[in-house]
Amino acid sequence: MEDMDTVYGYSGWILRVNLSNGNIWTEPTSKYAREWVGASGIAIKILYDELGSWVTPYDPANRIIFGAGPLVGTPAPGANKMSVSTLGPMTGGWASGHSDSYLGGQLRCAGYDLLVLEGRANKPVYLFIHDNDVQIREASHLWGKTTWETLDRIRDEKADALLHTASIGPAGENMARGACIIQDRGRAFGRCGTGAVMGSKNLKAIAVKGTGGVKVANPNRFMEAIATCRTVLKTAERAEVFGKYGTLSLFPRKQENCGICYKNFQETRIPEPMAEAIDPRKSSDRYRESRVSFPGCGIGGCGRTISIMDGPYEGLKTEACQWEVFSTLQTRLAVSEPTFMYKANAYCNQLGLDVDAAGGAIGWAMECYQRGIISEKDTDGLKLEWGDAGVALELIRKIAYREGFGNILAEGCARAADIVGRGSNYYCLHIKNQDLYENLRGSIGWALGCTTSTRGGGHTSGSVAVSNSSSIDTENVREVFGLKTMNCCDQEDEYAGKPQMVRYTEVLTRICNSLGICIFNTTWLNHDMVGLTEIVELYSAATGWETTVNDAVTLGMRQLNLEKAFNLRHTTFSRKDDMPTLRDMKEPIPTGKLAGWRFDKDKWNRMLDEYYDIHGWDKSTGFPRRANLVQLGLVSVADDLERIGKLGSP
């Protein structure tokens, strides 16, 4: 690498690798940092600038970008997230997943803020990075291995038991659209099909070891900012229970507030006898061996290592799952064996398959089987009955290997429904072709964030987690979101304020993702945790670039609008794709305290109008307007959208 002036907070370099010809080079991070912050923010800028509209997800010209933000590798609370971004095969547009990661810190200590991969190797390879030593290595002996086996083999080859990897399993190799990338054994860069893109490039894994460090501009100020954040987190209402159970701690509130997917969203809560039997906190207590954390976590870690001592999965040792697995595989498929979620999670991690993609496709198939739309003739002789854990695990395997009926399910439920037809599309719950695990009914701010998400569904880029809580401090919440009123589902103004809340969350999550901060440490999770004020102070002290909350809003909105423009270039998305599913719009909640509640289509559309207005987007199409793009410094993007006829009307 060539010498350059120190850029505080950043490692300073973007590492680029062309897998087709083996070329390896670097460019300075400073080219992008001031306008795009880091990680996923810089990634969307690179993808937008370098991918023509003709590029498809599996084209060698596509890029897959690993990013570690400028706070990763420092003691900043929650600064342990790494991102992977690409043109994704699920939606055909913006794809980005984030994972708790040791690998991100290693990448930063090796001297790189991002790793950009393009091209396609002519045989399986893996990338090994040790500071300035970057090698494209033979990986034919790893092809076909699980992610766990791949990690062990690479560690053995390098004689380094502490080496960290990001790898794909058979699902990625076979380009199952829902394939994901697994960091070591237990953390996924989830959603969007990033693992399938990695497989299309014949890239089995990356392994990184760094021996450097991260320099901050003002160490004393930085440590004071860290101390402030830790004081906030020490007294936060949900930090202790969240640290004990992770997102599984949400179970009582989700059950009470009709927020659980049961039998593919036919119900929004589970029967009480089943709830008592499979309460995930009980199995977590019973089988927990130790707590799992990542560097800098402000709540002490939300993961647990478990060892199953009895039952059908006796002998399984793995990291416990989070809420998504419980809701998208355990309850969605109506499985009553309490330890099924741990087995299914471990199996998906080994195969490199996103749990939501698996649950969405299998849930759709089981409901189609229930309703006589498909039969054993379609399913390779399998009876897809609710609660059959063995069949569910077999379908997970079939998806990963694209075997038989699994080859259809590997396309995701939206494409699978198009293939099968017979009216099955109603039972396919998806947003922008990405399988939906989130329950939308009953929580309007949550639903608006999911449906408008640029990556297609997904609650971590705009959904409002606190809007469905019964224990919130409403005054504090109003202050965080800048609202005059707060809602519950029984109020006349239940749709009011949601666009503003989603906009705040869109900014918060993009800033966190770009900096490398886990949103579980922030006001995304609860109103009394670390907010934008504390986050911009961390960034200012680390980089020496004075940054305000208003600056953060501009940076977050700039990223969002470029994601939107990227989608408009590569997809046909418009206003119609920012709506809840047909089931969510038509069917009221069946049971529980919200029984009878359903979305009001007229109110939803008025709310969506307001959402577009405050973003500067055309209400009829959802396309960005020129004035808004110019204000954000995206004049050339406005010109691009005008050329393709997708610039919003003034």
VMD Tcl script that draws the C-alpha trace (Angstrom):
set ca {
  {0.00 0.00 0.00}
  {1.15 3.56 -0.68}
  {1.63 6.08 2.15}
  {-1.16 8.52 2.95}
  {-1.95 11.07 5.60}
  {-3.68 9.69 8.67}
  {-7.47 9.77 8.52}
  {-8.53 9.44 12.12}
  {-11.14 6.84 13.00}
  {-10.65 5.06 9.69}
  {-8.11 2.38 8.84}
  {-7.62 4.36 5.67}
  {-7.96 1.86 2.82}
  {-10.48 -0.02 0.75}
  {-9.12 -3.37 -0.43}
  {-10.25 -4.45 -3.89}
  {-9.97 -7.92 -5.39}
  {-10.89 -9.08 -8.90}
  {-11.48 -12.82 -8.69}
  {-11.49 -13.23 -12.48}
  {-7.93 -12.08 -13.10}
  {-6.46 -12.10 -9.59}
  {-5.74 -8.37 -9.48}
  {-5.49 -6.90 -5.98}
  {-5.28 -3.16 -5.26}
  {-6.31 -0.47 -2.77}
  {-7.92 2.95 -2.82}
  {-8.20 5.49 0.01}
  {-11.31 5.43 2.19}
  {-11.13 9.22 2.31}
  {-12.53 9.25 -1.24}
  {-15.94 8.37 0.26}
  {-15.86 8.87 4.04}
  {-17.13 12.44 4.51}
  {-20.29 11.95 2.44}
  {-20.98 8.24 3.02}
  {-19.61 7.61 6.56}
  {-18.51 3.97 6.19}
  {-19.48 0.29 5.76}
  {-22.96 0.07 4.16}
  {-23.02 3.81 3.33}
  {-19.85 3.58 1.25}
  {-21.05 0.26 -0.16}
  {-24.22 1.72 -1.68}
  {-22.17 4.53 -3.23}
  {-19.74 2.06 -4.84}
  {-22.53 -0.20 -6.07}
  {-24.52 2.68 -7.52}
  {-21.51 4.16 -9.29}
  {-20.06 0.92 -10.64}
  {-23.02 -1.31 -11.58}
  {-24.79 -0.58 -14.83}
  {-28.51 -1.30 -15.12}
  {-27.68 -4.40 -17.17}
  {-25.80 -6.09 -14.30}
  {-27.64 -8.96 -12.62}
  {-26.95 -10.46 -9.17}
  {-24.99 -13.47 -10.46}
  {-23.11 -11.53 -13.12}
  {-19.32 -11.45 -12.54}
  {-19.57 -7.66 -12.80}
  {-21.60 -7.54 -9.59}
  {-19.69 -6.53 -6.46}
  {-19.99 -7.99 -2.98}
  {-18.71 -5.61 -0.33}
  {-17.68 -6.39 3.25}
  {-17.55 -3.29 5.43}
  {-16.45 -2.44 8.97}
  {-17.36 1.06 10.11}
  {-15.03 3.62 11.68}
  {-16.02 2.74 15.25}
  {-15.37 -0.99 14.84}
  {-12.17 -1.99 16.59}
  {-12.57 0.76 19.20}
  {-14.12 0.49 22.71}
  {-17.25 2.34 21.55}
  {-20.33 0.58 22.99}
  {-21.88 -1.84 20.52}
  {-19.26 -1.19 17.82}
  {-19.09 -4.81 16.70}
  {-21.15 -4.96 13.52}
  {-19.90 -5.80 10.05}
  {-21.91 -5.43 6.84}
  {-22.13 -7.29 3.54}
  {-23.76 -5.46 0.63}
  {-24.45 -6.33 -3.00}
  {-27.02 -6.41 -5.79}
  {-29.16 -9.15 -4.32}
  {-30.97 -12.12 -5.87}
  {-34.06 -11.99 -3.65}
  {-35.31 -8.54 -4.64}
  {-33.03 -7.83 -7.60}
  {-32.02 -4.58 -5.89}
  {-30.23 -3.26 -2.81}
  {-29.11 -6.08 -0.52}
  {-27.33 -5.57 2.76}
  {-26.95 -7.75 5.85}
  {-25.20 -7.14 9.15}
  {-23.61 -9.46 11.65}
  {-22.01 -9.28 15.07}
  {-18.43 -9.88 14.18}
  {-14.86 -10.44 15.29}
  {-13.98 -10.43 11.60}
  {-14.78 -6.73 11.22}
  {-12.27 -5.77 13.88}
  {-9.65 -7.98 12.26}
  {-10.27 -6.33 8.88}
  {-9.81 -2.91 10.42}
  {-6.63 -3.97 12.23}
  {-5.33 -5.33 8.94}
  {-5.63 -1.80 7.57}
  {-8.91 -1.91 5.64}
  {-12.33 -0.34 6.14}
  {-13.96 -2.25 3.29}
  {-13.29 -5.24 1.06}
  {-14.75 -5.03 -2.46}
  {-14.86 -8.24 -4.50}
  {-15.75 -8.48 -8.18}
  {-15.42 -11.02 -10.98}
  {-15.71 -14.79 -10.74}
  {-12.95 -17.27 -9.98}
  {-12.64 -20.15 -12.47}
  {-12.54 -22.62 -9.57}
  {-13.40 -22.49 -5.85}
  {-11.18 -20.13 -3.87}
  {-11.00 -18.42 -0.52}
  {-9.39 -15.12 0.36}
  {-6.79 -14.91 3.11}
  {-5.81 -11.50 4.44}
  {-2.99 -10.98 6.93}
  {-2.25 -7.27 7.04}
  {-0.56 -6.42 3.70}
  {-0.43 -10.06 2.65}
  {-3.56 -10.77 0.56}
  {-3.84 -14.19 -1.07}
  {-6.44 -15.84 -3.30}
  {-6.10 -19.47 -2.26}
  {-7.35 -22.79 -3.67}
  {-10.60 -23.95 -2.03}
  {-11.68 -27.02 -4.03}
  {-11.12 -29.10 -0.90}
  {-13.57 -26.86 0.97}
  {-16.34 -26.88 -1.66}
  {-19.27 -28.91 -0.40}
  {-18.29 -28.44 3.23}
  {-20.54 -26.82 5.82}
  {-19.60 -23.45 7.25}
  {-18.54 -25.14 10.50}
  {-16.30 -27.58 8.64}
  {-14.86 -24.75 6.56}
  {-13.92 -22.77 9.64}
  {-12.20 -25.78 11.22}
  {-10.28 -26.66 8.04}
  {-9.00 -23.11 7.49}
  {-7.97 -22.80 11.12}
  {-6.13 -26.11 10.87}
  {-4.37 -25.07 7.66}
  {-3.23 -21.81 9.22}
  {-2.50 -23.39 12.61}
  {-4.52 -20.60 14.19}
  {-7.42 -21.57 16.45}
  {-8.43 -17.92 16.80}
  {-8.70 -17.12 13.08}
  {-12.11 -15.79 12.06}
  {-13.93 -16.45 8.79}
  {-17.00 -15.49 6.80}
  {-18.04 -18.46 4.69}
  {-20.85 -19.98 2.68}
  {-22.24 -23.48 2.94}
  {-23.97 -25.71 0.38}
  {-26.87 -23.22 0.10}
  {-24.53 -20.54 -1.20}
  {-22.67 -22.93 -3.47}
  {-25.98 -23.99 -5.03}
  {-27.14 -20.37 -5.21}
  {-30.31 -20.85 -3.20}
  {-31.69 -17.32 -3.35}
  {-31.95 -17.14 0.43}
  {-28.38 -18.29 1.08}
  {-26.51 -16.21 3.63}
  {-22.92 -15.78 4.80}
  {-21.96 -17.12 8.22}
  {-19.36 -15.47 10.44}
  {-17.53 -18.35 12.17}
  {-20.32 -20.70 13.36}
  {-23.17 -18.73 14.81}
  {-23.70 -15.29 13.28}
  {-25.31 -14.68 9.90}
  {-25.16 -11.80 7.47}
  {-28.86 -12.40 7.04}
  {-31.54 -11.75 4.45}
  {-31.17 -10.74 0.81}
  {-29.24 -13.78 -0.52}
  {-25.71 -12.44 -0.15}
  {-24.43 -16.01 0.22}
  {-25.76 -16.88 -3.23}
  {-23.82 -13.98 -4.76}
  {-20.68 -15.18 -3.00}
  {-21.32 -18.68 -4.36}
  {-21.79 -17.32 -7.89}
  {-18.25 -15.96 -7.63}
  {-16.84 -19.35 -6.57}
  {-15.73 -17.68 -3.33}
  {-16.03 -20.09 -0.42}
  {-14.73 -17.92 2.42}
  {-12.69 -14.98 3.56}
  {-10.34 -15.20 6.54}
  {-8.72 -12.14 8.08}
  {-6.04 -11.50 10.67}
  {-4.85 -8.00 11.52}
  {-2.08 -6.84 13.83}
  {-2.58 -3.08 13.63}
  {-4.96 -0.76 15.43}
  {-7.29 2.20 15.06}
  {-6.26 5.79 15.78}
  {-8.81 8.32 16.99}
  {-8.45 12.09 16.69}
  {-9.16 13.01 20.30}
  {-8.59 10.07 22.69}
  {-9.68 11.88 25.86}
  {-12.88 13.20 24.32}
  {-13.53 9.79 22.78}
  {-13.21 8.00 26.13}
  {-15.51 10.58 27.74}
  {-18.10 9.93 25.02}
  {-17.77 6.18 25.67}
  {-18.27 6.73 29.40}
  {-21.44 8.73 28.71}
  {-22.84 5.92 26.55}
  {-22.04 3.28 29.15}
  {-23.74 5.33 31.86}
  {-26.86 5.50 29.69}
  {-26.80 1.76 29.03}
  {-26.17 0.89 32.67}
  {-29.56 2.28 33.68}
  {-31.50 1.34 30.53}
  {-34.75 -0.45 31.29}
  {-34.29 -3.49 29.04}
  {-30.52 -3.92 29.09}
  {-30.39 -6.56 31.83}
  {-33.12 -8.89 30.57}
  {-31.98 -8.41 26.99}
  {-28.48 -9.36 28.00}
  {-29.80 -12.51 29.65}
  {-32.05 -13.84 26.89}
  {-31.30 -11.72 23.85}
  {-34.29 -11.11 21.60}
  {-36.00 -14.20 23.06}
  {-36.81 -11.93 26.02}
  {-39.48 -10.39 23.77}
  {-41.69 -13.48 24.03}
  {-44.20 -12.32 26.70}
  {-44.72 -8.93 25.05}
  {-45.02 -10.44 21.56}
  {-47.56 -12.99 22.78}
  {-49.59 -10.34 24.61}
  {-49.55 -7.87 21.73}
  {-50.33 -10.36 18.95}
  {-46.87 -10.17 17.46}
  {-46.08 -13.84 16.78}
  {-46.34 -15.66 13.46}
  {-48.30 -18.92 13.87}
  {-49.09 -21.26 11.00}
  {-47.80 -18.85 8.38}
  {-49.59 -15.81 9.89}
  {-53.00 -17.46 10.08}
  {-52.74 -16.41 13.74}
  {-50.67 -13.67 15.38}
  {-50.21 -15.44 18.71}
  {-49.81 -19.07 19.72}
  {-52.26 -21.17 21.78}
  {-51.63 -20.74 25.51}
  {-50.76 -24.42 26.20}
  {-48.16 -24.27 23.44}
  {-46.89 -20.92 24.73}
  {-46.36 -22.44 28.16}
  {-44.56 -25.46 26.71}
  {-42.19 -23.68 24.32}
  {-41.48 -20.44 26.21}
  {-37.94 -19.89 24.89}
  {-36.71 -18.43 28.17}
  {-37.25 -21.80 29.86}
  {-35.15 -23.77 27.38}
  {-32.52 -21.04 27.42}
  {-32.25 -21.34 31.20}
  {-32.20 -25.14 31.06}
  {-29.51 -25.59 28.41}
  {-27.39 -22.45 28.72}
  {-23.68 -23.04 29.25}
  {-22.28 -19.54 28.90}
  {-22.99 -16.05 27.63}
  {-21.79 -14.94 24.18}
  {-20.68 -11.38 23.54}
  {-18.76 -9.43 20.94}
  {-16.18 -6.67 21.41}
  {-17.62 -3.51 22.94}
  {-21.19 -4.77 23.46}
  {-22.86 -2.26 25.76}
  {-25.28 -4.76 27.25}
  {-22.75 -7.53 27.87}
  {-23.84 -9.79 25.02}
  {-27.23 -11.10 23.87}
  {-26.02 -14.57 22.84}
  {-25.76 -17.83 24.78}
  {-23.91 -21.06 24.20}
  {-26.20 -24.01 24.84}
  {-25.77 -27.74 25.20}
  {-28.83 -29.93 24.66}
  {-28.71 -32.71 27.26}
  {-31.86 -34.64 26.37}
  {-34.66 -35.00 23.85}
  {-34.50 -35.54 20.08}
  {-31.47 -33.27 19.62}
  {-29.44 -34.54 22.56}
  {-25.75 -33.78 22.11}
  {-26.21 -30.58 20.09}
  {-23.83 -27.82 21.19}
  {-24.30 -24.48 19.51}
  {-24.99 -20.82 20.01}
  {-28.62 -20.26 20.95}
  {-30.92 -18.68 18.40}
  {-32.50 -15.24 18.47}
  {-36.18 -14.29 18.13}
  {-36.36 -14.63 14.37}
  {-35.77 -18.37 14.47}
  {-38.37 -18.81 17.19}
  {-40.97 -16.92 15.14}
  {-40.08 -17.90 11.58}
  {-39.38 -21.61 12.14}
  {-40.64 -22.71 15.57}
  {-44.04 -21.00 15.76}
  {-44.60 -20.33 12.06}
  {-44.41 -24.08 11.47}
  {-46.29 -24.86 14.72}
  {-43.55 -27.11 16.12}
  {-44.15 -27.97 19.78}
  {-40.72 -29.47 20.58}
  {-39.03 -26.63 22.55}
  {-35.51 -27.37 21.30}
  {-36.42 -27.47 17.61}
  {-35.48 -23.82 17.17}
  {-31.91 -24.50 18.31}
  {-31.55 -27.46 15.97}
  {-33.06 -25.60 13.02}
  {-30.88 -22.56 13.66}
  {-27.70 -24.64 13.87}
  {-28.65 -26.56 10.72}
  {-29.32 -23.36 8.75}
  {-26.01 -21.91 9.98}
  {-24.12 -25.01 8.89}
  {-25.77 -25.01 5.46}
  {-25.46 -21.23 5.10}
  {-29.21 -20.69 4.69}
  {-31.06 -17.64 5.95}
  {-33.60 -18.71 8.58}
  {-36.24 -16.28 7.31}
  {-35.93 -17.51 3.74}
  {-36.28 -21.09 4.97}
  {-39.24 -20.32 7.22}
  {-41.02 -18.19 4.64}
  {-40.83 -20.81 1.92}
  {-41.67 -23.76 4.18}
  {-44.51 -21.90 5.90}
  {-46.03 -21.07 2.52}
  {-45.67 -24.69 1.41}
  {-47.26 -26.08 4.58}
  {-50.26 -23.78 4.26}
  {-50.63 -24.70 0.58}
  {-50.55 -28.36 1.63}
  {-53.14 -27.68 4.35}
  {-55.46 -26.09 1.81}
  {-55.02 -28.79 -0.84}
  {-53.18 -26.55 -3.30}
  {-50.21 -28.92 -3.34}
  {-49.92 -32.61 -2.44}
  {-47.31 -35.32 -2.01}
  {-47.06 -35.42 -5.81}
  {-45.50 -31.95 -5.64}
  {-43.42 -32.43 -2.49}
  {-41.40 -35.58 -3.28}
  {-43.81 -37.66 -1.20}
  {-43.47 -35.56 1.94}
  {-46.57 -34.78 4.01}
  {-46.19 -31.12 4.90}
  {-48.18 -31.16 8.10}
  {-47.98 -28.43 10.71}
  {-45.69 -29.26 13.61}
  {-43.65 -31.95 11.86}
  {-40.09 -31.03 12.84}
  {-38.53 -33.85 10.81}
  {-40.21 -32.69 7.60}
  {-39.15 -29.10 8.30}
  {-35.51 -30.13 8.70}
  {-35.65 -32.23 5.55}
  {-37.05 -29.28 3.59}
  {-34.23 -27.08 4.92}
  {-31.76 -29.63 3.55}
  {-33.58 -29.85 0.21}
  {-33.55 -26.05 -0.14}
  {-29.81 -25.84 0.52}
  {-29.02 -28.53 -2.05}
  {-31.79 -27.48 -4.48}
  {-33.03 -31.03 -4.43}
  {-36.49 -31.95 -5.75}
  {-39.23 -29.75 -4.29}
  {-36.47 -27.88 -2.48}
  {-35.35 -26.47 -5.82}
  {-38.64 -24.57 -6.02}
  {-38.53 -23.45 -2.38}
  {-34.94 -22.26 -2.87}
  {-36.35 -19.51 -5.09}
  {-38.15 -17.93 -2.13}
  {-41.89 -18.01 -1.58}
  {-42.71 -15.24 -4.10}
  {-41.10 -17.03 -7.03}
  {-42.24 -20.43 -5.74}
  {-45.84 -19.19 -5.75}
  {-45.42 -17.97 -9.34}
  {-44.09 -21.41 -10.32}
  {-46.86 -23.37 -8.57}
  {-49.71 -20.97 -9.31}
  {-53.16 -22.36 -8.31}
  {-53.91 -19.29 -6.17}
  {-50.98 -19.98 -3.88}
  {-49.68 -16.41 -4.05}
  {-52.16 -15.26 -1.36}
  {-50.38 -17.46 1.17}
  {-46.95 -16.18 0.20}
  {-46.07 -13.42 2.65}
  {-43.36 -11.23 1.17}
  {-42.32 -7.62 0.62}
  {-40.57 -6.84 -2.67}
  {-40.09 -10.61 -3.25}
  {-38.29 -11.11 0.07}
  {-39.93 -13.59 2.47}
  {-41.50 -11.75 5.39}
  {-41.03 -13.03 8.92}
  {-42.26 -9.88 10.66}
  {-45.84 -9.74 11.83}
  {-47.33 -6.49 10.51}
  {-50.87 -6.40 11.89}
  {-51.34 -4.46 15.10}
  {-48.17 -2.36 14.98}
  {-48.38 0.41 12.43}
  {-44.94 1.99 12.81}
  {-43.34 -1.45 12.66}
  {-45.35 -2.29 9.54}
  {-44.58 0.97 7.73}
  {-40.85 0.45 8.28}
  {-41.01 -3.12 6.97}
  {-43.03 -2.36 3.86}
  {-41.02 0.67 2.77}
  {-37.65 -0.98 3.47}
  {-35.36 -0.62 0.47}
  {-33.96 -4.11 0.94}
  {-37.42 -5.69 0.85}
  {-39.11 -6.32 4.18}
  {-36.91 -6.47 7.21}
  {-37.42 -4.48 10.39}
  {-33.85 -3.30 10.97}
  {-33.78 -0.45 8.47}
  {-36.83 1.60 9.43}
  {-39.32 -0.25 11.61}
  {-40.23 1.32 14.94}
  {-39.67 -1.25 17.67}
  {-41.04 0.82 20.57}
  {-44.42 1.62 19.01}
  {-45.90 -1.72 20.09}
  {-44.66 -1.65 23.69}
  {-47.08 -1.42 26.58}
  {-44.44 -0.25 29.07}
  {-42.93 2.75 27.31}
  {-42.36 6.15 28.83}
  {-44.46 8.11 26.35}
  {-42.97 11.49 27.24}
  {-39.47 10.19 26.56}
  {-40.57 8.53 23.33}
  {-42.15 11.75 22.11}
  {-38.90 13.54 22.81}
  {-36.82 10.93 20.94}
  {-39.02 11.00 17.86}
  {-40.02 14.65 18.02}
  {-43.74 13.84 18.24}
  {-46.65 15.60 19.89}
  {-48.66 12.40 20.50}
  {-48.02 8.72 21.05}
  {-50.27 5.90 19.90}
  {-51.89 2.68 20.94}
  {-54.01 0.61 18.58}
  {-57.26 1.70 20.26}
  {-56.83 5.43 19.62}
  {-58.38 7.48 16.88}
  {-54.99 8.78 15.73}
  {-53.23 5.42 15.66}
  {-51.71 6.17 12.22}
  {-50.50 9.62 13.27}
  {-46.80 10.24 13.74}
  {-45.69 6.96 12.20}
  {-44.00 8.48 9.12}
  {-41.92 10.73 11.40}
  {-41.01 7.81 13.66}
  {-39.97 5.68 10.69}
  {-37.88 8.51 9.26}
  {-36.02 8.84 12.56}
  {-35.39 5.10 12.62}
  {-34.26 5.06 8.98}
  {-31.62 7.62 9.88}
  {-30.59 5.91 13.12}
  {-30.18 2.46 11.57}
  {-28.22 3.75 8.57}
  {-25.83 5.72 10.75}
  {-25.39 2.72 13.04}
  {-24.87 0.32 10.14}
  {-22.31 2.63 8.55}
  {-20.43 3.19 11.81}
  {-20.65 -0.47 12.86}
  {-22.86 0.00 15.95}
  {-25.33 -2.70 16.98}
  {-28.80 -1.16 17.12}
  {-29.61 -3.20 20.24}
  {-27.50 -0.63 22.12}
  {-29.56 2.30 20.83}
  {-32.94 3.98 20.99}
  {-34.05 1.60 18.27}
  {-34.48 -1.06 20.95}
  {-35.76 1.20 23.70}
  {-36.26 4.91 24.20}
  {-33.79 5.18 27.12}
  {-30.73 3.79 25.35}
  {-28.00 5.48 23.30}
  {-29.37 7.97 20.76}
  {-28.10 10.03 17.86}
  {-26.74 12.73 20.18}
  {-24.33 10.29 21.83}
  {-23.51 8.55 18.54}
  {-22.48 11.71 16.69}
  {-20.30 12.70 19.63}
  {-18.48 9.35 19.36}
  {-17.99 9.91 15.64}
  {-16.82 13.50 16.09}
  {-14.26 12.53 18.72}
  {-13.01 9.57 16.70}
  {-12.60 11.37 13.37}
  {-12.05 14.98 14.39}
  {-14.88 15.93 12.01}
  {-17.44 17.87 14.00}
  {-20.78 16.26 13.25}
  {-24.22 17.24 14.55}
  {-27.51 15.35 14.75}
  {-28.73 17.41 11.78}
  {-25.64 16.31 9.86}
  {-26.47 12.69 10.73}
  {-30.01 13.17 9.41}
  {-28.61 14.45 6.11}
  {-26.12 11.58 5.87}
  {-28.81 8.99 6.66}
  {-31.28 10.46 4.17}
  {-28.57 10.62 1.50}
  {-27.92 6.90 1.92}
  {-31.63 6.05 1.90}
  {-32.24 8.02 -1.29}
  {-29.31 6.38 -3.05}
  {-30.61 2.93 -2.02}
  {-33.99 3.98 -3.44}
  {-32.40 5.16 -6.70}
  {-30.36 1.95 -6.94}
  {-33.59 -0.05 -6.70}
  {-35.28 2.11 -9.33}
  {-32.40 1.42 -11.71}
  {-32.50 -2.35 -11.23}
  {-36.16 -3.16 -10.39}
  {-39.74 -2.17 -11.14}
  {-40.51 -1.15 -7.53}
  {-42.95 1.70 -7.00}
  {-45.68 2.71 -4.57}
  {-47.47 -0.61 -5.03}
  {-44.51 -2.37 -3.40}
  {-44.73 -0.31 -0.19}
  {-48.00 -1.95 0.87}
  {-48.64 -4.71 3.42}
  {-49.42 -8.19 2.11}
  {-52.91 -9.13 0.97}
  {-53.46 -11.24 4.09}
  {-52.40 -8.37 6.32}
  {-54.77 -5.96 4.59}
  {-57.77 -8.27 4.34}
  {-57.77 -10.45 7.45}
  {-58.37 -9.07 10.95}
  {-56.34 -10.36 13.87}
  {-58.21 -13.53 14.90}
  {-57.67 -13.74 18.68}
  {-56.12 -11.97 21.63}
  {-56.45 -8.43 22.93}
  {-56.29 -7.03 19.38}
  {-58.88 -9.46 17.98}
  {-60.75 -7.88 15.09}
  {-58.09 -5.26 14.36}
  {-56.93 -4.87 10.78}
  {-55.37 -2.23 8.59}
  {-57.61 0.49 7.23}
  {-56.62 0.81 3.57}
  {-57.61 4.46 3.28}
  {-55.75 5.44 6.45}
  {-52.71 3.44 5.36}
  {-52.62 5.24 2.03}
  {-52.97 8.65 3.68}
  {-50.13 7.71 6.02}
  {-48.04 6.57 3.05}
  {-48.76 9.91 1.34}
  {-47.39 11.68 4.40}
  {-44.37 9.37 4.51}
  {-43.55 10.26 0.89}
  {-44.10 13.95 1.55}
  {-41.62 14.17 4.41}
  {-39.05 12.32 2.27}
  {-39.56 14.58 -0.75}
  {-40.93 11.75 -2.88}
  {-43.77 11.71 -5.41}
  {-46.96 10.47 -3.74}
  {-48.32 8.79 -6.87}
  {-45.22 6.69 -7.60}
  {-42.95 6.84 -4.56}
  {-40.11 8.13 -6.79}
  {-37.73 10.80 -5.39}
  {-38.22 14.37 -6.59}
  {-35.37 16.39 -8.05}
  {-35.51 19.10 -5.38}
  {-34.97 16.60 -2.59}
  {-32.09 14.87 -4.38}
  {-30.41 18.20 -5.14}
  {-30.72 19.23 -1.49}
  {-28.92 16.01 -0.53}
  {-26.12 16.59 -3.02}
  {-27.38 13.94 -5.45}
  {-27.77 16.03 -8.62}
  {-26.31 13.34 -10.88}
  {-28.70 10.79 -9.37}
  {-31.64 13.04 -10.24}
  {-30.31 13.21 -13.81}
  {-30.00 9.40 -13.91}
  {-33.57 8.90 -12.73}
  {-34.87 11.44 -15.21}
  {-33.16 9.58 -18.05}
  {-34.93 6.34 -17.15}
  {-38.29 8.02 -16.50}
  {-38.30 7.45 -12.76}
  {-37.88 10.93 -11.36}
  {-40.80 12.03 -9.22}
  {-43.07 14.82 -10.39}
  {-42.30 18.24 -8.82}
}
mol new
graphics top color blue
foreach p $ca { graphics top sphere $p radius 0.5 }
foreach p [lrange $ca 0 end-1] q [lrange $ca 1 end] { graphics top cylinder $p $q radius 0.2 }
display resetview
